[in-house]
Amino acid sequence: MNRRPGFPARGAIAPPAASPGKDRVGPGTGRPMQAGALAPVQGVGLDSGAVRARMVARLAAQGIADARVLGALGAVERHRFVDSALVNQAYEDTSLPIGLAQTISKPSVVARMVELLLAGTPAGKLGRVLEIGTGCGYQAAVLANVATEVYSIERLRGLHDKARNNLRPLRIANVHLLFGDGMVGFAKGAPYAGIIAAAGGEAVPQAWLEQLAIGGRIVAPTVMRGGQQALVVLEKTAREVRQSILETVHFVPLKSGIA
């Protein structure tokens, strides 16, 4: 998430106590997206790579410096993840409704959080990542370009289905969609090199810390004293968990259970 103080963000997270249902983003139509590579500058209108290139240039001007992040944002066609009535706003730096009182985050917000997730890691891809709150699937597609494997969990059935439908034609083999309780994470995929959340709770769930690999980091909004949310980064070492509190943010509340 990137606009510093107080950018609104999408929400969705935390699902049920039952085992999450796993749905690998599998066969569909269209060409597979090449993870880690910028999409070619071609096509017309919103399909043109030039549209995404302009968005990426704006992100770079706002301070996003990691080439992996800029490449990922340039590779993913954001307009394919928003409702048809809103496609003309797809590459503006704004959050947009995706149904069920949820939104797709601003490109700057996605870029900011993914850059924080990658901070301090060597060149190349991050390892396995857990995303809490799939939403429409856009951020999962971005993460697929910077991580070897992405497990993305969503508590709202309607959004889980929407993300599956959005991602399936892209045939992104390293994204696995889960319908379940994000607050309990997904132990079967652990340990994770990174965990990223799109909803904020009173504290980062213990389950996430347990499922995080040594040397990994969590990027998540968290409610601070006084009720405001702040973006928090947790880094796990062999001896401790280090916490950094960053800018104020506005995310939907972190909830348990599925709906």
N, C-alpha and C positions, 0 to 999 in steps of 0.2 A: 504494500500500500504505500502510496508515495506522497502525496502532497503533505507536507509536514503537519502542522497542527490541525486536528479535527477534521479529517476527511471521512465522509460517510462510507460505509462499506456494506458488502452483501452479508447475508446471514444464512445460517443453516448449520446445524451440527448436532451432536449428541443424539444417538439413537438407543435401541432397546437392550434389555438384558439377555435376550436370546442371541444365539450365534448369528452374526451378520450373514446375509446372503451374498455370495460372490458372483460377480458378473464381469468376466474379462471382455474388454472391448474387442470384439472379434470381427469376423468377415463382414464386409459391407460392399458398397460400391465406391468407386473413386480410388485415387492413388494413395498409397501409404505416405504419411508425412515423414520426411527424413528428419529424425531427431537431431537437434543441434545445428541445423543448417537453416540459413535464411531462405525463405521462399523466393523463387525467381521473380524478378520484376516483370510481370506480364499480365495479360488479361485486361479487362475493361471495367470501368466503374469500381464498385467495391471489391471486385475480384482482382483488381490491379495491385501488384506489389508496391507500386508507388504510393498508394494510400497508406499502407502499413509502414512504409519507409518514412513518411512524413510524421506519423505517430511516434515512431522510434526516435526520430530526430528531436521531437519535443521532449521525450523522456530523457534523452541524453542532456538536453539543455537544462532540464530540471535537476540534474545531478546523478542520474543513474549511469554508472561507469562500467559495470561488469559486462563484458562483451557477450558472455553466455546469456545473460538476461535480455539484453537488447536483441540478440539473435533469436531467442525464443519468442519474444513479443512480436518480432517481425515475421516469424514463420507461421503464427497461428492467425487464422482469419476470424477475427472477433465477431464479424457480422453474422457468422453462421451459428452463433450462440445466443442471439437476441431475437425477440419477436419481430416478425416481418414489418410491423408498423413502426418499428424503432430502428430499422437497419441504417437509416441515414445518419443516426447519431452514434453508430457503433464505434467509430474511431475518434470520437471526442473524448476528452478526459472527464467522463461523467459516469456515475453509476446508473444502471437502468433496471426497471422492474423485470423479473423473470417469472412472476406468479407466486402464489402462496405467501404473499407479503415479504418476499425476498428480492434481492437485487444482485446483479452482476457488478463486481467491484470496478472502480475506475482502473484504467490501465496503469496509472501511476501508483495506485495502491498495490496492485498485483506485482508490479516491478519492484517496488520498495521491499515488500515482504520476501519475495524470492531472492532478491539481492542479499538481504539479511541472512536468509537460510544458507546461502552459498559463501558468505563472508569467511575469509580465512581458509577456505578449502583450496587445494591445488587445482591447477588448470585441468580441464576435462569435466566429466560428469560426476555429480554427487552420487552416492550409492542409493539404497532403497529409501523412499520417502513415504510418509503417511500424511494424507491431507484430511483434515476434519472439516466436513461441510463441502460436499461436491458442488452443490448448486446446479448450474446449467452445464458444468463440465469445462468451462473455459480455462480456469486456473490449472486443472488437471492436465489439459493439453499443453499448456505452457510448461508445467513441471516435467512433462514427458521429454522435453527437449534438453533438460539440464540434469536429469536423474536417470539412473539405469532402470529403475522400476518405481512405479507410483501406485500405492494403494489409496483409494479415495472413498471415504465413508460418508453417507448421507442419511439423516434420520427421517426425512420427508419422502414418502414413496413417490409423490408426484414429481419431485425434483430428481430423484434417482432415475426415474423412467425418462425424464426429459434429457438428462445428461447422457444416458445410454443411447438415446435416439440421435443426439447431437454428435456423439463421438464415433458411433459405429461406422458411418460412411468414411471416416478418416483412417480407419484401420490402424490405429495406434496400438501396437502389440504390447507395449510395456505399461499400459494403464489397466488397472483392475478396479472395477466399481463394486462397492459394498453397500448393502442396505442394512443399517444397524445402528447401534448406540455408539456415537463417537466418543462419549466420555470414557468408555472402557477401552477405546482404541481397537487394535486388531492384533492380538498376541501372536497369531499364526504367522504373520509377516515379519515379526520383530527378529532381531533388533534393527532399528531404523537409523539411518545417518542423519535424518532430519524429519521433524514433524511441524506442520504448518496448519494453523486453525483460522477459520473464518467466523468465529463466534467467541464472545468473551464471557468468562465466568469469574467467580470470586477468587479462584485460584486455579492454577494449572493442575489437572487431575493427576493423582499419583500414578495411575496406570500408564500415562504417557511417559513419565520419567522412567518407569520401570522398563518400558519398551524402547527407550532411546539408547542407542549404542554409546559406548565410551567415545568421547570426541565429537559426538553429535550435538545438534542444537534444536531447540524448539522456538518457533516464532508464533506468538499468540497474543491477542488482546486480552487484558486482564483488568478486572475492576479494582481500582485503588481506593485508599481511604478517602472518603468524601463522595464516593459513588461514581467518579469519572473513570473511564477506561483509558488505559495506556498500552502502547505496544511494548511487549516484554520479550526479551531474548534470554533463554536459559541455555547454558553451555555445560555439558556433563563431562567431568573429568573422572579419573579413577578415584579421586579422594573427595570431590565435592561437586555441587551444582552452583555455578556462578550465574547471577541474575543481573541483567541490564534493563533499566526502565527508560523507554524512549518517549516519543511524542504521544500526545493525546489522540485517541481515535474513537470512532463511534461504530460499533458492531452490534448485531443482534445478540441477545443473551444466549449463553451456552446452556443447553438443556439436555436432560437425559430422556431416554425412551424414544420410541419411534411413533410416527404418525402417518 
